[in-house]
Amino acid sequence: MKGKQTGIELKDGIVLMNKISATSTKRSDQIRNKKSAGWRKSKSASARRKRTAVTPTAAPVMARNPAPSKPSKDYKPARKTRRRFDLALNSPGVEMRLPAIPQIHIGFRLLSFFLLAGFSYGLFTLWNSAQFRVDAAQIIGLQRITGEAVNTVLGISGEPIFTMDVANIEQMVKDEFQEFSAAEVEVSLPNSVVITVTERVPVLIWIQDERTNLVDENGSTFPMRVENESLVLPVVESQANPPAPPAQQDASPGSEAGSTLQFSAISMLEGPDEIEGLRSRPLLTREMVTAVLLMAESAPSEALLTYTAEHGLAWQDKRGWSVYFGAPEDMEMKLKVYRTILDHLKSQDTRPEMISVEFLSSPYFRIAG
């Protein structure tokens, strides 16, 4: 009994040991599995950390004004709201709704278009308005020339005031009218053009190459525009070119072109472009003008003043003799010497044929035969 019991016990013990060993085996496997799972988990986590550390992250993209996405085909813009106005009536709680007014927004382009159109229309209106067109220029300072003659040459009647060029008008007046020593133009709205001129005052008349010109005190010449103009001025008939002013003489000594001004060339030129460079030059020197005026005061009435290349200034006395004065220098002294010679001949009851005081150091005369 005891053996049997022992055998049973041993058998049960073996079974129990097997169960214990099986249980322990399962637990060890579970522990190993847990350890291996934890190891794999830690390994994968470390690998992820490595990948995260190694792989650089992309820089963030920033945009101030992101491009708007294209609207879909079914997109419809929202309608603009209209302002609504309710008008309260006298009865309490009763209101009347007025028609809605749409809100109008004017863009810069539309506003610019309206401004450009308005400016263009205003400019067109001003340009074609009769109020801004010049009727005629007002000329101040005229003495011998009429305002109609000046306006005819300028040709600005009926032109818009905006096209008036002050410098061009001044130059045109000086070029076309040598009578004006100065001209000043003033233009003002709506259609006023005022020209103030300084007209030269003629002191003598110079006739050469069948042309009659007036000469002022500075020796500048200008044409006699009015035929048969009644001017009580000394008249000189010239047969040669007078000595040119110092500024017009040629630098080369003995030059014939430098000693005389080509007056005949001025009178024979017909083209305005050819005359433009010569018309403002003075014809005579101031000494020549002064000498002619002194001769005119001392010459007898109806005496003819002349100028020749051989004897210079002279006059033909109505009593039948010629008087030669030569160059204009020392004209007062030459006139005194002439009077002295003439008184001497009169005292001897002698009638001269010619008296020359061209050279003060050696005056002479010739008796009529």
Secondary structure, DSSP 8 states (H G I E B T S, - for coil): -HHHHHHHHHHHHHHHHHHHHHHHHHHHHHHHHHHHHHHHHHHHHHHHHHHHHHS--------SS-------TT-------EE--EEE-SSTT-EEE---EE-----HHHHHHHHHHHHHHHHHHHHH-GGGB----EEES-SSS-HHHHHHHH--TT-BGGG--HHHHHHHHHHH-TTEEEEEEEEETTTEEEEEEEE--EEEEEEETTEEEEEETTSBEEE--STT------EEEESS--B--GGGS-SSTT-HHHHB--HHHHHH--SHHHHHTTTTSBSS-HHHHHHHHHHHHHS-TT-EEEEETTTEEEEE-TTS-EEEEESSTTHHHHHHHHHHHHHHHHHTT--EEEEE-SSTTS-EEEE--
